[in-house]
Amino acid sequence: MTGTSLRLVAHGHTAALRRARFGGADEGLDEGGLRAALARAGSDRRGHSSADDTCLSSPAAAATQTASALGLRPTVETALANCDYGDWTGRAFEEIAHDHPQALHEWLSTPDAAPHGGESVAALRDRIGRWLDGQRTGGGRIIAVTHPLVIRVAIVHALDLPLATYRQLDVEPLAIVRLTSQGARWQLRLGAARAHTPA
């Protein structure tokens, strides 16, 4: 059986990430995020995706811009979209903590909760989990540019960890997580990585 190699690439910095805000789909990279993505692409001259690779991206502007900066031409995949933060979209974490402390505590402590009226972390796990399960047996090499929270939850699903474990994972902008599968399950593969190559 041909194995599947999946690289999950976190998009670059946005204003929301820098200011601890709940970001929306229309927000693009900030100036520093774009520079960092371009620098990452330029630092590895061997880094070219193969014609055999499948390149995918969240629909969010930050993800598609990161993919472009890395020299990729992805197909938008809605399953890779960020968590829907509902009424909290665009608002600062500190603002929510001040105005709705109990709701924020509920969201942080209970993965099934969605007090903002959007998507719970459990619902996000179900969405990205279905997508991951569908890729596991397909074979080939996939590069997917998405959001830090999506990657954290994807790791939890891939390794069959308790959902609350996602809080203990930190995924920085432009970080790369590689998962491999021979069909039965995902394995987390650690090692030297290049941002936009599948090898």
C-alpha positions as CSV (number, residue, x, y, z in Angstrom):
1,M,0.0,0.0,0.0
2,T,1.3,3.5,-0.9
3,G,1.6,5.6,2.2
4,T,0.2,9.1,2.7
5,S,2.5,11.9,3.7
6,L,0.7,15.0,5.0
7,R,2.3,18.3,5.9
8,L,0.1,20.7,7.9
9,V,1.6,24.2,7.6
10,A,0.4,27.0,9.9
11,H,-0.3,30.3,8.1
12,G,1.9,33.3,8.9
13,H,1.3,36.0,11.4
14,T,-1.9,38.1,11.2
15,A,-2.9,41.1,13.3
16,A,-5.3,38.9,15.2
17,L,-2.6,36.5,16.2
18,R,-0.3,39.2,17.4
19,R,-3.0,41.0,19.3
20,A,-4.7,37.9,20.7
21,R,-8.0,38.4,18.8
22,F,-10.4,35.9,17.5
23,G,-9.6,36.1,13.8
24,G,-12.0,36.0,10.9
25,A,-11.8,34.4,7.5
26,D,-11.2,37.7,5.6
27,E,-8.1,38.6,7.6
28,G,-4.9,38.4,5.6
29,L,-1.2,38.2,6.7
30,D,0.2,41.3,8.3
31,E,3.4,42.8,6.8
32,G,5.7,40.8,9.1
33,G,3.8,37.6,8.4
34,L,4.1,38.0,4.7
35,R,7.9,38.8,5.0
36,A,8.4,35.8,7.1
37,A,6.6,33.5,4.7
38,L,8.6,34.8,1.7
39,A,11.8,34.5,3.7
40,R,10.9,30.9,4.6
41,A,10.4,30.1,0.9
42,G,13.6,31.8,-0.1
43,S,15.7,30.1,2.5
44,D,15.3,26.7,0.9
45,R,16.1,26.8,-2.8
46,R,15.4,23.1,-3.1
47,G,11.9,23.7,-1.9
48,H,9.6,23.1,-4.8
49,S,6.4,21.1,-4.7
50,S,6.2,18.2,-7.1
51,A,3.6,17.9,-9.8
52,D,2.4,14.8,-7.9
53,D,1.7,16.7,-4.7
54,T,-1.7,17.8,-3.6
55,C,-1.7,21.3,-2.3
56,L,-4.6,22.5,-0.2
57,S,-5.5,25.6,1.8
58,S,-8.1,26.9,4.2
59,P,-10.4,29.4,2.5
60,A,-9.0,32.1,4.8
61,A,-7.0,34.9,3.2
62,A,-4.1,34.3,5.6
63,A,-3.8,30.7,4.5
64,T,-4.1,31.3,0.8
65,Q,-1.6,34.2,1.0
66,T,0.8,32.0,3.0
67,A,0.5,29.2,0.4
68,S,1.2,31.7,-2.4
69,A,4.2,33.2,-0.6
70,L,5.6,29.6,-0.2
71,G,5.3,29.0,-3.9
72,L,2.3,26.8,-3.7
73,R,-0.9,26.8,-5.9
74,P,-3.4,25.3,-3.5
75,T,-7.0,24.2,-4.0
76,V,-9.2,25.7,-1.3
77,E,-10.6,23.0,1.1
78,T,-13.4,24.1,3.3
79,A,-12.7,21.4,5.9
80,L,-9.4,23.2,6.7
81,A,-11.2,26.4,7.7
82,N,-10.6,28.0,11.0
83,C,-12.9,27.5,14.0
84,D,-16.1,29.7,13.6
85,Y,-15.9,32.0,16.6
86,G,-19.4,33.4,16.1
87,D,-20.0,36.6,17.9
88,W,-16.4,36.7,19.1
89,T,-14.9,37.1,15.7
90,G,-12.6,40.1,15.5
91,R,-12.8,40.7,19.2
92,A,-9.8,40.7,21.6
93,F,-9.4,37.9,24.1
94,E,-9.1,40.4,26.9
95,E,-12.3,42.1,25.8
96,I,-14.2,38.8,26.0
97,A,-12.6,38.0,29.3
98,H,-13.8,41.3,30.7
99,D,-17.3,41.3,29.2
100,H,-18.1,37.6,29.3
101,P,-15.8,35.9,31.8
102,Q,-18.1,33.0,32.4
103,A,-18.7,32.3,28.7
104,L,-14.9,32.4,28.1
105,H,-14.3,30.1,31.0
106,E,-16.9,27.7,29.6
107,W,-15.4,27.7,26.1
108,L,-11.8,27.2,27.5
109,S,-12.8,24.4,29.8
110,T,-15.5,22.5,27.9
111,P,-14.7,21.4,24.3
112,D,-18.4,20.9,23.6
113,A,-19.3,24.5,24.5
114,A,-19.8,27.3,21.9
115,P,-21.1,30.2,23.9
116,H,-20.2,32.6,21.1
117,G,-22.8,31.0,18.9
118,G,-20.2,29.6,16.5
119,E,-18.4,26.3,16.4
120,S,-17.2,24.3,19.5
121,V,-13.8,22.8,19.6
122,A,-15.5,19.4,19.6
123,A,-17.3,20.3,16.4
124,L,-14.0,21.5,14.9
125,R,-12.4,18.1,15.9
126,D,-15.3,16.3,14.2
127,R,-14.8,18.3,11.0
128,I,-11.1,18.1,10.7
129,G,-11.2,14.5,11.9
130,R,-13.4,13.4,9.1
131,W,-11.1,15.1,6.6
132,L,-8.0,13.5,8.1
133,D,-9.6,10.0,8.1
134,G,-10.4,10.5,4.4
135,Q,-6.8,11.3,3.6
136,R,-5.3,8.4,5.5
137,T,-5.8,5.8,2.9
138,G,-5.5,7.8,-0.2
139,G,-1.8,7.7,-0.6
140,G,0.4,10.4,-2.0
141,R,1.8,13.6,-0.6
142,I,-0.3,16.4,0.6
143,I,0.6,19.9,1.8
144,A,-2.2,21.7,3.7
145,V,-2.0,25.3,4.8
146,T,-4.3,26.0,7.7
147,H,-4.7,27.6,11.1
148,P,-2.8,26.9,14.3
149,L,-5.9,25.8,16.2
150,V,-7.0,23.5,13.4
151,I,-3.5,21.9,13.4
152,R,-3.6,21.5,17.2
153,V,-6.9,19.7,17.0
154,A,-5.8,17.7,14.0
155,I,-2.8,16.4,16.0
156,V,-5.2,15.4,18.9
157,H,-7.4,13.5,16.5
158,A,-4.6,11.9,14.5
159,L,-3.0,10.5,17.7
160,D,-6.3,9.6,19.3
161,L,-5.6,11.8,22.3
162,P,-8.2,13.3,24.7
163,L,-9.6,16.4,23.1
164,A,-8.6,18.6,26.1
165,T,-5.0,17.9,25.2
166,Y,-5.2,20.5,22.4
167,R,-4.7,23.1,25.1
168,Q,-1.2,21.8,25.8
169,L,-0.1,22.1,22.2
170,D,1.4,25.3,20.8
171,V,1.6,25.8,17.0
172,E,3.5,28.9,15.9
173,P,2.9,30.7,12.6
174,L,4.7,28.9,9.7
175,A,5.2,25.8,11.9
176,I,5.0,22.5,10.1
177,V,3.6,19.2,11.4
178,R,4.1,16.1,9.4
179,L,1.8,13.1,9.7
180,T,2.3,9.8,7.8
181,S,0.0,6.8,7.4
182,Q,0.1,3.4,5.8
183,G,-3.7,3.3,6.0
184,A,-4.4,2.0,9.5
185,R,-3.5,5.1,11.6
186,W,-1.6,8.4,11.5
187,Q,1.9,8.7,12.9
188,L,3.5,12.0,14.0
189,R,6.9,12.3,12.3
190,L,9.4,14.7,13.8
191,G,12.6,15.9,12.1
192,A,14.1,18.7,10.1
193,A,11.3,20.2,7.9
194,R,11.0,22.6,5.0
195,A,7.9,24.8,4.9
196,H,6.8,24.1,1.4
197,T,8.2,20.7,0.3
198,P,6.6,17.3,0.8
199,A,9.7,15.3,1.2
